Amino acid sequence: MISSIYLNSNNDSPFISGGSGGGGGSGRGRLSLIMAAVAAPSTPAVVFTALAGLALVAVIFYGASRRSNNSNSSSSNSSPSSSSSSSSSSWIHLRSVLFVVSSSSPASCSTSDRGRLKSPWSRRRRKHALSPQQWKSLFTLDGKLRDGGIKFLKRVRSGGVDTSIRAEVWPFLLGVYDLDSTKEERDIIRTRNRKEYEKLRRRCRQLLKQCNESFKLNEIGEISYEGDGESLIQASGSPSSEDATSARQSLSSEERSPDVEYSDDPSSALLEGNDVNNVDAASDTDSTDSDSSDGPEVIQTSPSNEFQEDNTSKTASTEISSSQMNGPSRLPNNEDFATWQRIIRLDAVRANAEWIPFSPCQAVIPESRAIRSAEAVGLKEYGHLEPNRIFHAARLVAILEAYALYDPEIGYCQGMSDLLSPIVSVISEDHEAFWCFVGFMKKARQNFRLDEVGIRRQLDIVAKIIKFKDSHLFRHLEKLQADDCFFVYRMVVVLFRRELTFEQTLCLWEVMWADQAAIRAGIGKSAWSRIRQRAPPTDDLLLYAIAASVLQRRKLIIEKYSSMEEIIKECNGMAGHLDIWKLLDDAHNLVVTLHDKMKLETSFR
Amino acid sequence: MGAYRADDDYDYLFKVVLIGDSGVGKSNLLSRFTRNEFSLESKSTIGVEFATRSIKVDDKVVKAQIWDTAGQERYRAITSAYYRGAVGALLVYDVTRHVTFENVARWLKELRDHTDANIVVMLVGNKADLRHLRAVSVEDATAFAERESTFFMETSALESMNVENAFTEVLTQIHSVVSKKALEVGNDPAALPKGQTINVGSRDDVSAVKKGGCCSN
């Protein structure tokens, strides 16, 4: 068998065809891939080696033939004389099964790395996703993750999570559960979270009802609202009877949740600031008052630190937002809850169907149940949709509305449905999906802030990464007045969702979440470098990935593009042309090279 | 890229922006005009998207570069880049949702704040195919358009009704403004070498680009 083969490829591998590559990964230097049997062989790699030895040789020829002048010291290189004609497609296929174990290679240090040793991350290809067996084995008897979750996060960082256990794993990645929580603690949190979510939903229904009544009072004689108003009235009216009769048999927590407060005094001032305050503070004061059964649990199981931070920050922001919600009058330059409700419904029915193959149990929903769930949240205009998509849309509405109440400073902003849709597809319980979304939004909410500070900061970081890595490209961008990196705006806002396929998105997000979870848990650089030097976890992995996607196209941008418009078009057209693991490799490379520099830069700002 | 360059044979390049509330059909107007496509499920636009199409106006080939963006008011970080250099705008509302018409005044103000005074604006009442759901009368819209000196047309991106007309009208009007400008400047031949950028107004942004070296440097 082949014992050890070094496979070299230049930066301009056929992967990044379309004129990218080039010096974009100049820091990458050359890839040294050690195949199979060398060390720590992976099953697919071995199998592959056995089955496709010939193809492999062909590709090695190919790789070597592309190696050009910069000869590598790898002695075992089977320096072929003939140039191979192996197609790029077989190359692509091969890359997906190649298992990379190479450690740093001095040859790969380019000038921009200033002699820094390359991290093993730079040779990484996707390892195995965290498997159900591994996941199970990571827990102690009392249901605690071993070693504070370090091993767990490392696995996810390198290969993502197996589809079948995503629903279980994500709450850990997203901070719904602490990494060092026990099973018992998690059960308590889960119960509390469910109740809190249901409470938010009750408020949503009350607000919907309230809005309708205001519409009715204010807009009499005005044809314009009749369409909207009527649908809202029906919507809010129907769930009460719906809930009482048939909905309980269904699984969705939206359909199941008891509609206690519907029978309450409808004229109560639900839209007043105080009440909104209560919604925000639902986890503390309000819950003890109004829902005594929640009380003890809420107080005793004090959740993670961030959770409390979150609450305080939210209460502070409530003053502003409660004024926005004061009645349905539309203040200029201000969005109110009614606006959010409208846009949420608009976006929910146009969520695409990509998730369906990944969510088999949600893919088959009886029409009656789909319609019931739509009615329960006042969703109309879904006539053109299949039942499973109606159901999906209804769940999006329920959770997004609850979130708008939970975080009124952000409320609802277009793009948030893009972020929620994968979570809803993976997690079948609304309340669990909601809290995962809350965890996701802890960081992502910056993207949707009214003052745009979050977005600008992130665009700024992408610009810095590009500037530090590739001053030539950056100068070109400056010349085109594109150095604000506005062209990656969409990637930043919806975290690559529009450029990647469903599965690719989940992989990227999981790796990114693992980094963020490591930082949350205080697993710093030292824990990672104990084994070998690696890219430290960063809060900004996404931004490095975005910069990497631009750098992959540096040649094209420099040589062919002479306006920002062209770069925007290129970036918008990336959809379907990205290799997520290659992108993550490049991103991790950038982290290794630039992390300290970036940190220094931002701390002196 | 190839496609983008392939239709490079034009006399003028005009940037036109689509504005208006979420869900009024801006993206579908764009796709109907540039690709003759329509989708009931087009996702909300994040950031900006644009597409181009060239048409003939008075013997000249006019390439329209039409920009589309999110309708939600919140997305304003992009505002300046979005409006920069625009010489035409379609201000779109949904004839079945009155609130989108009410917001037209606000959109118009924002447009005026960020663009040159000579910008050609057309008020567009989209989804006119939904006759039974109409919530904004033609009279109201016409009155508004007259008051604000904008053009007005009702369209249906779904039925392909008036979409072509609306864009063509805007492009024709821009062309006539630009021609007039060029004529004024043209008295001094040295003032406008071939391939020079023509500004509709006083801004130094690229507004209307006469074909020449400027785009192919």
Chai-1 contact restraints between the chains, C-beta under 6 A:
chainA,res_idxA,chainB,res_idxB,connection_type,confidence,min_distance_angstrom,max_distance_angstrom,comment,restraint_id
A,I223,B,A135,contact,1.0,0.0,6.0,A-B,restraint_1
A,S224,B,H98,contact,1.0,0.0,6.0,A-B,restraint_2
A,S224,B,A135,contact,1.0,0.0,6.0,A-B,restraint_3
A,G227,B,L133,contact,1.0,0.0,6.0,A-B,restraint_4
A,I343,B,S22,contact,1.0,0.0,6.0,A-B,restraint_5
A,L346,B,S22,contact,1.0,0.0,6.0,A-B,restraint_6
A,L346,B,G23,contact,1.0,0.0,6.0,A-B,restraint_7
A,D347,B,S44,contact,1.0,0.0,6.0,A-B,restraint_8
A,R350,B,E41,contact,1.0,0.0,6.0,A-B,restraint_9
A,R350,B,K43,contact,1.0,0.0,6.0,A-B,restraint_10
A,H384,B,L40,contact,1.0,0.0,6.0,A-B,restraint_11
A,C413,B,R74,contact,1.0,0.0,6.0,A-B,restraint_12
A,Q414,B,S44,contact,1.0,0.0,6.0,A-B,restraint_13
A,Q414,B,A70,contact,1.0,0.0,6.0,A-B,restraint_14
A,Q414,B,Q72,contact,1.0,0.0,6.0,A-B,restraint_15
A,G415,B,I46,contact,1.0,0.0,6.0,A-B,restraint_16
A,L450,B,R74,contact,1.0,0.0,6.0,A-B,restraint_17
A,E452,B,A77,contact,1.0,0.0,6.0,A-B,restraint_18
A,I455,B,A77,contact,1.0,0.0,6.0,A-B,restraint_19
A,F486,B,A81,contact,1.0,0.0,6.0,A-B,restraint_20
A,Y489,B,G47,contact,1.0,0.0,6.0,A-B,restraint_21
A,R490,B,I46,contact,1.0,0.0,6.0,A-B,restraint_22
A,R490,B,G47,contact,1.0,0.0,6.0,A-B,restraint_23
A,V493,B,I46,contact,1.0,0.0,6.0,A-B,restraint_24
A,V494,B,I46,contact,1.0,0.0,6.0,A-B,restraint_25
A,N572,B,E49,contact,1.0,0.0,6.0,A-B,restraint_26
